Amino acid sequence: MKKTIYILIICLFISIISLTSNLFSSNKENVEFNKAIAYYLLENFELSKRYLGIYFKSNPNSRLKSSFNLLLAKENWEATKKFKNYLEYNRLSPIALVGIALSTKDMKNNTSIENLKRALRLNPSYSVAYLCLGMAYMKEKNFPAAEKYLNKALKYSNITEYRIVLGNLYIKTGEPKLTLQLLKKEADKSPDNFYLNFLTAVAYFKQNKLEEMGQYIQAAVEIDPENNEAKLLMAKYLLSKKEFKKAKSLLKNLKFDNYNEDYIKTYAHALLELKDRKASKYLYEFFSQKKWDKDINRLFAIYFSKNKKKKKNNIQNWINRAILSGDSIDELNELFSEEFVFPEYKAFPFFDIKKIKWISNELLLIVGNKKSGLTHKIFFIDIKNKKITNTLKYQGKFQEFFISKNKKKIIFSTSAVKDEKVYLYCITKKGRNFKLDPIVNYALKMPSVLVGFNKNETIAYITDASVSQLSFESPFSQISYYGKRKPVYPKYPFLVYKYNFVTKKCFKLRYLNQIEKAPIRDIKKYSLVKRAYQTNSDISQLIQKSQKFDLISSKSVKIYFSKNLSSFIIYLSDLDNAFQAMVFNNYNNSVMKFDETMFLGENNYAEIKILSYDPKRTEINIMTNDKNKYLINFNYNSFLYKKITKNLLDFLYNPTQNTIYSLKERNNKLYYLETILESISLKPFSRKKITSRRDINNIIDCDDLNKYVTTYNGELLKIDENNKIHYLGPSLEGVLNEISPNKKKAAAFINGKLYILNWFL
């Protein structure tokens, strides 16, 4: 018996030694593997494959080799499965953990960072895991964390390829001097290394040091004459040296696998300098993709300044946009004559902003962070005194603000990490300060919320925002984890909470009569439909029928509500009938039926979009989603209709004037549309065309006197009652922005700066 125990102990001891030996063997640094991963992160798959081949020749492992080969072939899903299978039997393999981290890095809700940190727990000096962590944080734009881990990678394996990855980070963070400190000496020692020469050239170019740049970009192009990025940088160098023809010749033959904005902009610049007519095509192509690039706005200002037919305020608009985008006022001053102005816009620096909300005309609420790597916070900004007055911290990822009518109570929601739950907070004002309190000390089981306040603003009601997604469009049902459908009518199936600001207590509402009194618009919509469902058999049958539809079904049922929630239109669309509609009137529970044949004719089929609905006039304005894009006014009481216009692009309805402002296509250009703006009075019927501008692309607001529109040239215009056009400033399309309650200011986050603009509207 003792002999058997001794044998078992010896076997166990040998197994532990073997396992430890394998662990240390797998943790041992290998330069070839490190280089392979570095080149993979730099997206040089050819060099990565070469170094992986050298590594696996010295360290044979067919399963890992095939997994990394799938990774290099961009078969990420298959690679993930192989790495996962390998880890089931070799869970202490840092190399496999790095592999699965790389194969899943672009997947939603990936665990790349967790797997890399797990590899580091196995071996705290495993440099390649630090390298991959640095790149993971770079992708998340957490640049301080990225720099920290890349420097740690260098600490444990000081190889050139790691320096290249770190130097690339400094280029992205706008610190080219650090790139030079890291790589220039290496580039001088290794004149045959493409990356060292290329990144050194980029660093000099970013600092406008063209003389120093020349030899390095020349070397990079000679080392890899097929590298398009190097040739593009060479073209920029030639442009800066005013060698425009050489730059154009080089750019003309460049071909990229994917759309390259930088190439389009550089080519546009070269054509502009050579007065080539094709310049405008490339300028508009780039501008359509990236409206707030400082270079493209400056280039447009130059383009229009060379065209004498263009108006002065158009050039001024491009100058304004260039300054807001971050261009140098001094450089712009040298380029343009004294007839133009070069405004200095006051700004607050922010690294990122998620939400902008006006609390009053003088108080702004921001969700963002001041620097990369910092957690997002809530900032209150005093516009009058131009300073941040309060900063509040919160838990989770910000979702939305809900602000009471008197602006004194604020509730906001954040998502709990990796779960369909929300944290809820309330912000209350005390004197000049704001205080943040959790509504409950745990996460509520809802993916997102809607909030409403009672008249005295002492109570807040909170419900699941799923009511908006599931209650007003087929299939009008919730789908359980097991795929079983649960109808949303007639019993309200969503959670509702009541929060008392005085007692600080929150509890769940259980009874339907309490829920239906909640001052949340979507609950009121739900109650209106539920009433129709219970009192009208046609509507209940249609909703029950649509509960069997799939989300991808050719049949759908949708509900459109009047502004005052006195009635709604419910309509069925399928392959035979595009618009079988019923209007439900809440005052008398009556239903009126109509379909698309009443305004399109018997043999015409087109999908219908409701643009506006006026139950008092018993009228709807609709648009056909076909090649004609008709705008039709239809009275569902008299069955009279009028085809107002066709080729509709944008639409705004002023109910007090019973007037439609329509924007329709006039001429289809490659990257923009020339348009016609019309003002159409419905009773008595009359129409006026505004012919002074053909470049309007959006109608953003209207009142009884003025229309506010934007142009594809990035302008914000006011059109007064006499149809005179007034330039207000650059349009803010393409950036996060919010207009103040009195419409005299706008807050806009543009390229790392929060601007408060006084000329808006």
C-alpha positions in Angstrom: 0.0 0.0 0.0 2.8 2.4 1.0 4.7 1.5 -2.2 1.6 2.4 -4.3 1.3 5.8 -2.5 5.0 6.6 -3.1 4.5 5.7 -6.8 1.5 8.1 -7.1 3.4 10.9 -5.3 6.4 10.5 -7.7 4.0 10.5 -10.8 2.3 13.6 -9.5 5.6 15.4 -8.9 6.8 14.5 -12.4 3.5 15.8 -13.8 3.9 19.2 -11.9 7.5 19.5 -13.2 6.4 18.7 -16.7 3.5 21.2 -16.6 5.7 23.9 -15.1 8.4 23.2 -17.7 5.8 23.6 -20.5 4.5 26.8 -19.0 7.9 28.4 -18.8 8.7 27.1 -22.2 5.6 28.7 -23.7 6.3 32.0 -21.8 9.8 32.2 -23.1 10.3 35.3 -25.3 10.9 34.6 -29.0 12.0 37.6 -31.2 10.7 36.1 -34.4 7.2 35.6 -32.9 7.3 39.2 -31.5 8.2 40.6 -34.9 5.5 38.6 -36.6 2.8 40.0 -34.2 4.2 43.6 -34.6 4.0 43.4 -38.4 0.5 41.9 -38.1 -0.5 44.9 -36.1 1.1 47.2 -38.7 -1.0 45.2 -41.3 2.1 44.0 -43.1 0.8 40.4 -43.5 3.6 39.3 -45.8 6.4 40.1 -43.2 4.2 38.7 -40.4 3.9 35.4 -42.3 7.6 35.2 -42.9 8.5 35.7 -39.2 5.8 33.3 -38.1 7.3 30.7 -40.5 10.7 31.1 -38.9 9.2 30.8 -35.4 7.2 27.7 -36.1 10.2 26.1 -37.8 12.1 26.4 -34.5 9.0 25.7 -32.3 6.9 23.1 -34.2 3.2 23.2 -33.3 0.9 22.4 -36.2 -2.4 23.4 -34.4 -1.1 26.9 -33.4 0.5 27.4 -36.8 -2.8 26.6 -38.7 -4.6 28.9 -36.3 -2.3 31.9 -37.0 -2.4 31.1 -40.7 -6.2 31.5 -40.6 -5.6 34.8 -38.8 -3.3 36.1 -41.5 -5.8 35.0 -44.2 -8.4 37.2 -42.4 -10.5 34.1 -41.6 -11.0 35.5 -38.1 -14.1 33.4 -37.2 -12.4 30.1 -38.1 -9.2 31.2 -36.3 -11.2 32.0 -33.2 -12.7 28.5 -33.2 -9.2 26.9 -33.5 -7.6 29.0 -30.8 -10.6 28.3 -28.5 -10.3 24.5 -29.1 -6.5 24.7 -28.4 -7.1 26.7 -25.1 -9.5 24.0 -23.9 -6.6 21.6 -23.7 -3.8 24.1 -23.2 -5.3 26.8 -21.0 -1.9 28.0 -19.8 -0.7 29.0 -23.4 0.0 32.7 -23.6 0.6 32.5 -27.3 -2.9 31.0 -27.9 -4.4 33.8 -25.6 -2.7 36.4 -27.8 -4.0 34.6 -30.9 -7.6 34.6 -29.8 -7.3 38.2 -28.6 -6.2 39.2 -32.1 -8.8 37.1 -33.9 -11.7 38.6 -31.9 -10.5 42.2 -31.7 -13.0 43.5 -34.3 -16.0 41.5 -33.0 -18.7 43.1 -31.0 -18.4 42.7 -27.2 -15.0 41.0 -27.7 -12.9 39.9 -24.7 -9.5 40.7 -26.3 -8.3 42.9 -23.4 -9.3 40.3 -20.8 -7.5 37.5 -22.7 -4.3 39.6 -23.0 -4.4 40.4 -19.3 -4.9 36.7 -18.6 -1.7 36.0 -20.6 0.2 38.6 -18.5 -1.0 36.9 -15.3 0.7 33.8 -16.6 3.8 35.7 -17.5 4.1 39.3 -16.3 7.0 40.0 -18.6 5.4 38.7 -21.8 6.1 41.6 -24.1 3.9 40.7 -27.0 0.8 40.8 -24.8 1.8 44.3 -23.7 2.2 45.2 -27.4 -1.3 43.9 -28.3 -2.8 45.6 -25.3 -1.3 48.9 -26.4 -3.0 48.5 -29.8 -6.3 47.5 -28.2 -6.3 50.7 -26.2 -5.2 52.7 -29.2 -8.3 51.4 -31.0 -10.5 52.6 -28.1 -8.7 56.0 -28.4 -7.4 55.6 -24.8 -4.0 56.9 -25.9 -2.4 57.2 -22.4 -3.1 53.5 -21.7 -1.9 52.6 -25.2 1.4 54.4 -24.6 1.8 52.8 -21.2 1.5 49.3 -22.5 3.6 49.9 -25.6 6.4 51.2 -23.4 6.1 48.1 -21.2 6.5 46.0 -24.3 9.7 47.8 -25.2 10.9 47.4 -21.6 10.7 43.6 -21.9 11.7 43.3 -25.6 13.6 46.3 -27.0 13.2 45.5 -30.7 12.9 47.8 -33.6 9.4 46.6 -34.6 8.1 47.6 -31.2 9.6 51.1 -31.6 7.9 51.4 -35.0 4.4 50.6 -33.4 5.0 53.2 -30.6 6.2 55.8 -33.2 3.0 55.2 -35.1 1.0 55.9 -32.0 2.8 59.3 -31.5 1.9 60.2 -35.1 -1.8 59.5 -34.3 -1.7 61.5 -31.1 -0.1 64.5 -32.8 3.3 64.2 -31.2 5.6 63.9 -34.1 8.6 65.1 -32.1 8.3 62.0 -29.9 8.3 59.9 -33.1 11.6 61.5 -34.2 13.2 61.0 -30.8 12.2 57.3 -30.9 13.0 56.5 -34.6 15.3 59.0 -36.3 18.6 57.5 -35.0 17.3 54.0 -35.8 16.4 55.2 -39.4 19.9 56.6 -39.8 21.4 53.3 -38.7 19.0 51.2 -40.9 18.6 53.0 -44.2 17.0 49.9 -45.7 14.1 49.7 -43.2 10.9 51.0 -44.8 9.0 51.8 -41.6 11.8 53.7 -39.9 12.2 55.9 -42.9 8.5 56.3 -43.7 7.5 57.3 -40.1 10.5 59.6 -39.8 9.4 61.3 -43.0 5.8 61.6 -41.7 7.0 63.1 -38.4 9.0 65.8 -40.3 6.1 66.5 -42.6 3.7 67.0 -39.6 6.1 69.6 -38.4 6.4 71.2 -41.9 10.2 70.5 -41.9 10.4 69.7 -45.7 14.1 69.9 -46.1 14.7 67.3 -43.3 11.9 65.2 -44.6 13.2 64.8 -48.2 15.9 62.1 -47.8 13.6 59.9 -45.6 10.6 59.8 -47.9 12.9 59.3 -50.9 14.5 56.3 -49.1 11.0 54.9 -48.2 9.8 55.0 -51.8 13.1 53.4 -53.0 12.9 50.6 -50.4 9.2 49.8 -51.3 8.3 51.3 -54.7 4.9 49.6 -54.6 3.8 51.1 -51.3 0.9 53.4 -52.0 1.1 55.2 -48.6 4.7 56.1 -49.2 3.9 57.4 -52.7 1.0 59.4 -51.4 3.3 61.0 -48.8 5.8 61.7 -51.6 3.0 63.5 -53.5 2.3 65.6 -50.4 6.0 66.4 -50.2 6.0 67.5 -53.9 2.9 69.6 -53.4 4.6 71.4 -50.4 7.6 72.0 -52.6 5.3 73.5 -55.3 6.2 70.7 -57.8 2.5 70.4 -58.8 3.0 68.5 -62.1 5.2 65.9 -60.5 2.7 65.4 -57.7 -0.2 65.0 -60.2 1.7 62.5 -62.3 2.4 60.4 -59.2 -1.1 60.6 -57.9 -2.8 59.9 -61.2 -1.5 56.3 -61.2 -2.2 55.5 -57.6 -4.7 52.7 -56.9 -6.0 51.9 -53.4 -7.9 48.7 -52.5 -10.3 50.7 -50.3 -11.7 54.3 -50.5 -8.9 56.6 -49.3 -10.0 60.1 -48.2 -6.4 61.3 -47.9 -5.7 60.4 -51.5 -8.8 62.2 -52.8 -8.0 65.3 -50.9 -4.4 65.3 -52.0 -5.3 64.8 -55.6 -7.9 67.6 -55.4 -5.2 69.9 -54.1 -2.8 69.0 -57.0 -5.6 69.6 -59.6 -6.6 72.9 -57.9 -3.0 74.2 -58.1 -2.9 73.3 -61.8 -6.3 74.9 -62.4 -7.6 71.6 -63.7 -11.4 71.6 -64.1 -11.7 68.2 -62.4 -10.6 69.7 -59.1 -14.2 70.5 -58.0 -15.2 66.9 -58.5 -12.6 65.6 -56.1 -13.2 68.5 -53.7 -16.9 67.7 -53.4 -16.2 63.9 -53.2 -14.0 64.4 -50.2 -16.4 67.1 -48.6 -19.3 64.7 -48.9 -17.5 62.2 -46.7 -15.7 64.6 -44.2 -17.2 68.0 -44.0 -15.1 69.3 -41.1 -11.6 68.7 -42.4 -9.6 71.9 -42.1 -7.7 71.3 -45.4 -10.8 70.7 -47.5 -12.5 73.8 -46.2 -9.4 75.9 -46.9 -9.0 74.4 -50.4 -12.7 75.2 -51.2 -12.0 78.8 -50.2 -9.1 78.9 -52.6 -11.1 77.2 -55.3 -14.0 79.8 -55.1 -11.6 82.7 -54.8 -10.2 81.8 -58.2 -13.7 81.7 -59.7 -14.9 85.2 -60.2 -18.5 84.2 -60.7 -18.8 83.0 -57.1 -20.1 85.4 -54.4 -18.0 86.8 -51.6 -20.0 85.3 -48.8 -19.4 81.9 -50.2 -15.7 82.3 -49.8 -16.2 83.9 -46.4 -18.2 80.8 -45.4 -15.3 78.4 -46.4 -12.9 80.6 -44.4 -15.2 80.5 -41.3 -15.5 76.7 -41.7 -11.7 76.3 -42.0 -11.1 78.3 -38.8 -13.7 76.3 -36.9 -12.1 73.1 -38.2 -8.8 74.1 -36.6 -6.9 75.9 -39.4 -4.4 78.7 -38.6 -5.8 82.2 -38.8 -2.4 83.6 -39.7 -1.9 81.2 -42.6 -5.4 82.0 -43.9 -4.7 85.7 -43.6 -1.7 85.3 -45.9 -3.8 83.4 -48.5 -6.7 85.8 -48.8 -7.2 89.5 -49.3 -8.2 92.1 -46.7 -11.8 92.1 -47.8 -12.4 89.0 -45.8 -12.6 88.6 -42.0 -10.9 86.0 -39.9 -13.0 85.5 -36.7 -11.5 84.1 -33.5 -14.0 81.7 -32.1 -13.9 81.0 -28.4 -13.8 77.4 -27.5 -13.5 74.8 -24.6 -11.1 72.0 -25.3 -12.5 68.5 -25.0 -11.1 65.2 -26.2 -14.6 63.6 -26.7 -18.2 64.7 -26.2 -21.1 62.3 -26.2 -24.0 64.6 -25.5 -24.8 68.4 -25.6 -27.9 69.7 -23.9 -29.1 73.3 -23.1 -30.5 73.7 -19.6 -31.2 77.3 -20.3 -30.0 80.0 -22.7 -27.0 80.5 -20.5 -26.3 77.1 -19.1 -25.0 74.1 -21.0 -24.8 70.4 -20.0 -22.0 68.3 -21.5 -21.2 64.6 -21.3 -17.6 64.0 -22.3 -14.0 63.8 -21.2 -11.3 66.5 -21.3 -8.4 64.1 -22.1 -7.9 60.7 -23.7 -8.0 57.9 -21.2 -10.1 59.8 -18.6 -13.6 58.5 -17.8 -16.6 60.5 -19.1 -18.1 63.0 -16.8 -21.0 65.5 -16.7 -19.9 69.2 -17.1 -22.1 72.3 -16.5 -20.9 75.3 -18.5 -21.8 78.9 -17.7 -22.0 80.5 -21.2 -22.1 84.0 -19.9 -19.0 83.7 -17.8 -17.4 81.1 -20.1 -16.4 78.6 -17.5 -17.2 75.1 -16.2 -19.1 75.5 -13.0 -19.7 71.9 -11.9 -18.3 68.4 -12.7 -20.1 65.2 -11.8 -19.0 61.6 -12.0 -21.3 58.6 -12.7 -21.1 54.8 -13.2 -21.7 53.0 -16.5 -21.9 54.2 -20.1 -24.1 57.3 -20.7 -27.4 56.8 -22.6 -29.7 59.8 -22.4 -30.9 62.9 -20.4 -34.5 63.7 -19.4 -35.0 67.2 -18.3 -38.2 68.6 -16.6 -40.1 71.5 -18.1 -38.7 74.1 -15.6 -35.2 72.7 -16.1 -34.7 72.1 -12.4 -34.9 68.3 -12.4 -32.7 66.1 -14.5 -32.7 62.3 -14.8 -30.2 60.4 -16.9 -29.6 56.8 -17.6 -26.4 54.8 -18.1 -26.0 51.3 -19.3 -24.5 48.7 -16.9 -21.5 46.9 -18.3 -22.2 43.8 -20.4 -25.8 43.6 -19.3 -29.2 44.8 -20.5 -29.6 46.9 -17.4 -29.5 50.6 -16.6 -28.3 52.8 -13.8 -30.5 55.8 -13.1 -29.4 59.1 -11.6 -31.1 62.4 -10.7 -29.4 65.8 -10.8 -30.9 68.5 -8.6 -29.9 72.2 -8.3 -28.9 73.5 -4.9 -28.0 77.2 -5.0 -25.3 77.6 -7.7 -24.3 73.9 -7.5 -25.7 70.7 -8.8 -25.9 67.4 -6.9 -26.0 63.9 -8.3 -27.8 61.1 -6.6 -28.6 57.5 -7.7 -32.3 56.9 -7.9 -31.7 53.3 -6.8 -28.5 51.7 -5.7 -28.6 48.9 -8.3 -29.1 48.4 -12.0 -32.7 48.1 -13.3 -33.5 45.4 -15.7 -34.2 47.5 -18.8 -31.9 48.1 -21.8 -32.9 51.9 -21.9 -35.6 54.1 -20.4 -38.2 56.9 -21.0 -38.9 59.4 -18.3 -41.8 61.8 -17.7 -42.5 64.3 -14.9 -45.7 65.3 -13.2 -46.9 69.0 -13.3 -45.4 70.0 -10.0 -42.2 68.1 -11.0 -42.1 66.3 -7.6 -42.5 62.9 -9.2 -40.7 61.2 -12.1 -42.1 58.2 -13.9 -39.7 55.8 -15.6 -40.5 53.0 -18.1 -38.7 50.6 -20.4 -38.0 52.4 -23.8 -38.9 49.1 -25.5 -42.5 50.4 -25.5 -41.5 52.7 -28.5 -40.0 49.8 -30.4 -42.6 47.1 -29.8 -46.0 48.9 -29.4 -46.3 50.9 -32.6 -45.1 48.5 -35.3 -45.7 44.8 -36.1 -45.3 42.2 -34.7 -46.5 44.0 -31.6 -45.0 41.4 -29.3 -42.0 40.6 -27.1 -39.9 37.6 -28.0 -38.6 35.6 -25.0 -35.2 34.0 -24.7 -36.7 30.7 -25.9 -38.3 32.4 -29.0 -41.9 32.5 -27.6 -43.9 35.6 -28.5 -45.8 37.5 -25.9 -48.3 40.1 -27.2 -47.9 43.7 -25.9 -51.7 44.4 -26.1 -53.9 44.8 -24.2 -51.9 44.4 -20.9 -49.0 46.8 -20.6 -46.0 44.4 -20.4 -43.2 46.9 -19.5 -41.8 47.9 -16.2 -42.8 51.3 -14.8 -41.2 53.0 -11.8 -42.3 56.0 -9.8 -39.6 58.2 -8.1 -40.4 60.8 -5.5 -37.9 63.7 -5.5 -38.9 64.7 -1.9 -38.7 61.4 -0.2 -36.0 60.0 -2.5 -38.0 56.7 -2.8 -38.5 54.7 -5.9 -41.0 51.8 -6.3 -42.5 49.8 -9.1 -46.1 50.5 -10.3 -48.1 47.3 -10.4 -51.6 48.4 -11.5 -52.7 49.4 -15.0 -54.7 52.4 -13.9 -51.6 53.8 -12.2 -49.4 53.1 -15.2 -51.8 54.7 -17.7 -51.6 58.0 -15.7 -47.9 58.2 -16.1 -47.0 61.4 -18.0 -44.9 59.7 -20.6 -45.9 60.3 -24.2 -45.3 56.7 -25.4 -47.4 55.3 -22.5 -50.2 57.7 -23.6 -49.8 56.4 -27.2 -50.0 52.9 -25.9 -53.2 53.7 -23.9 -54.8 55.2 -27.0 -54.1 52.1 -29.1 -55.2 49.8 -26.3 -58.5 51.6 -26.2 -59.0 51.2 -29.9 -57.9 47.5 -29.6 -60.6 46.9 -27.0 -63.4 48.9 -28.6 -63.0 48.3 -32.3 -62.9 44.8 -33.8 -61.2 45.9 -37.1 -58.2 47.3 -35.3 -58.0 44.4 -32.8 -58.1 41.9 -35.7 -55.4 43.8 -37.6 -53.1 43.9 -34.6 -53.7 40.2 -33.8 -53.1 39.3 -37.4 -49.8 41.3 -37.5 -48.5 39.5 -34.3 -47.8 36.5 -36.6 -45.6 38.6 -38.9 -41.8 38.1 -38.8 -39.5 41.1 -38.7 -38.3 40.2 -42.2 -41.9 39.6 -43.5 -43.1 41.4 -46.6 -46.1 42.4 -44.6 -46.0 45.1 -41.9 -48.4 47.2 -39.8 -47.4 50.6 -38.5 -49.1 53.3 -36.4 -48.7 57.1 -36.9 -50.1 59.4 -34.2 -51.5 62.9 -34.4 -49.5 65.6 -32.5 -52.2 66.0 -29.8 -52.7 62.3 -29.5 -56.4 62.6 -30.3 -56.2 60.0 -33.0 -53.9 57.7 -35.0 -53.6 56.1 -38.4 -52.9 52.3 -38.4 -52.0 50.9 -41.8 -51.0 47.6 -43.4 -48.4 47.3 -46.2 -47.9 44.1 -48.2 -47.0 43.1 -51.8 -50.6 43.6 -53.0 -51.7 46.7 -51.2 -49.1 49.4 -50.1 -51.4 51.3 -47.8 -54.5 49.9 -46.2 -55.3 52.4 -43.6 -57.7 53.1 -40.7 -58.0 56.4 -38.8 -59.1 55.9 -35.2 -60.7 59.0 -33.5 -60.5 59.0 -29.7 -63.5 61.3 -29.2 -66.1 58.9 -30.5 -64.2 55.7 -31.1 -65.0 55.9 -34.8 -62.9 54.4 -37.5 -62.5 55.6 -41.1 -60.9 53.4 -43.8 -59.1 54.2 -47.0 -56.2 52.8 -49.1 -53.7 54.0 -51.7 -56.0 53.4 -54.7 -57.9 56.5 -53.6 -54.9 58.8 -54.5 -52.7 56.6 -56.7 -55.3 54.8 -58.9 -56.2 51.2 -59.2 -53.1 49.9 -61.1 -50.4 51.9 -59.4 -48.3 50.5 -56.5 -45.9 52.5 -54.4 -44.8 52.3 -50.8 -46.2 55.2 -48.8 -44.5 57.4 -46.1 -46.7 59.6 -43.9 -45.1 63.1 -43.6 -47.7 64.9 -41.5 -51.2 64.3 -40.2 -53.8 66.9 -39.3 -57.0 65.3 -37.8 -58.8 68.7 -37.5 -58.6 69.1 -41.3 -58.9 65.3 -41.8 -55.8 65.6 -44.0 -52.5 63.7 -44.4 -49.5 64.6 -46.5 -47.7 61.6 -47.9 -44.8 60.8 -50.0 -44.4 57.8 -52.4 -41.2 55.8 -52.1 -40.8 55.1 -55.8 -38.9 56.8 -58.7 -41.5 59.6 -58.9 -41.3 60.5 -55.1 -44.7 62.3 -55.3 -45.8 64.6 -52.5 -49.6 64.1 -52.1 -52.1 66.0 -50.0 -55.1 63.7 -49.2 -58.4 64.4 -47.4 -59.6 61.1 -46.0 -63.1 62.6 -45.3 -63.9 64.0 -48.7 -61.4 61.6 -50.6 -60.1 64.6 -52.5 -56.4 64.6 -53.2 -53.8 66.8 -54.9 -50.4 65.7 -56.3 -48.4 68.7 -55.1 -45.0 67.9 -56.6 -42.7 65.1 -57.5 -39.0 64.3 -57.0 -39.3 65.3 -53.3 -36.1 65.4 -51.3 -37.1 67.2 -48.1 -40.3 68.5 -46.5 -41.5 70.7 -43.7 -45.1 71.5 -42.8 -46.3 74.7 -41.0 -49.7 73.8 -39.6 -50.6 77.3 -38.5 -50.2 78.6 -42.0 -51.3 75.3 -43.6 -48.2 75.7 -45.8 -45.7 73.1 -47.1 -42.1 73.9 -47.8 -40.8 71.3 -50.3 -37.4 70.7 -51.6 -37.2 68.8 -54.9 -34.5 67.5 -57.2 -33.7 69.7 -60.2 -30.4 68.2 -61.5 -28.5 65.2 -60.2 -24.7 65.9 -60.0 -22.2 63.3 -59.0 -21.8 64.2 -55.3 -24.7 66.6 -54.7 -28.1 67.6 -56.1 -29.2 70.9 -57.5 -32.6 71.6 -56.0 -35.7 73.8 -56.1 -37.3 75.1 -52.9 -41.1 75.8 -53.1 -43.5 77.4 -50.6 -47.0 75.8 -51.1 -50.1 77.1 -49.5 -52.8 74.5 -49.4 -55.9 76.7 -48.8 -56.2 78.7 -50.9 -53.8 76.7 -53.1 -50.8 78.7 -54.3 -47.1 78.0 -54.8 -44.0 80.1 -55.0 -40.6 79.0 -56.2 -37.4 80.3 -54.6 -35.1 80.4 -57.6 -32.2 82.5 -56.2 -30.4 79.4 -54.8 -30.0 75.9 -56.4 -27.7 74.4 -53.8 -30.1 74.0 -50.8 -29.9 70.4 -49.4 -32.0 70.6 -46.1 -34.9 72.5 -44.6 -34.1 72.6 -40.9 -36.8 74.9 -39.5 -39.6 77.3 -40.3 -41.8 79.8 -38.6 -44.5 82.1 -39.8 -42.0 84.5 -41.3 -38.7 82.7 -42.0 -37.3 79.5 -43.4 -33.9 78.1 -42.3 -32.1 76.0 -44.7 -28.6 74.5 -45.3 -26.7 74.2 -48.6 -24.4 71.5 -49.9 -21.7 74.2 -49.7 -21.9 74.1 -45.9 -23.9 77.3 -45.3 -26.8 78.1 -43.0 -29.2 80.5 -44.6 -32.3 82.4 -43.5 -35.0 83.0 -46.2 -37.3 85.8 -45.0 -41.0 86.4 -45.9 -40.0 88.3 -49.0 -37.8 85.4 -50.1 -34.6 87.3 -49.5 -31.7 85.2 -48.5 -29.5 86.0 -45.5 -26.2 84.2 -44.7 -26.0 83.3 -41.0 -22.9 81.2 -40.8 -21.6 77.7 -41.5 -24.1 74.9 -41.2 -23.3 72.5 -38.4 -24.2 69.3 -40.3 -21.7 66.5 -39.7 -20.9 67.4 -36.1 -22.6 67.0 -32.7 -24.5 70.3 -32.1 -27.5 71.7 -30.2 -29.4 74.9 -30.6 -30.2 77.0 -27.6 -33.9 77.4 -26.5 -34.1 81.0 -27.8 -32.4 79.9 -31.1 -29.8 82.6 -30.7 -26.8 80.3 -29.9 -25.6 76.9 -30.9 -23.1 74.7 -29.2 -21.0 72.5 -31.5 -18.2 70.0 -30.9 -15.8 70.3 -33.8 -12.4 68.5 -33.9 -11.7 68.5 -30.2 -13.2 71.9 -29.4 -16.6 72.9 -28.0 -17.7 76.2 -29.7 -20.5 78.4 -28.5 -21.7 80.3 -31.6 -23.8 83.4 -31.3 -24.8 83.9 -34.9 -26.9 80.7 -35.2 -30.6 81.4 -36.2 
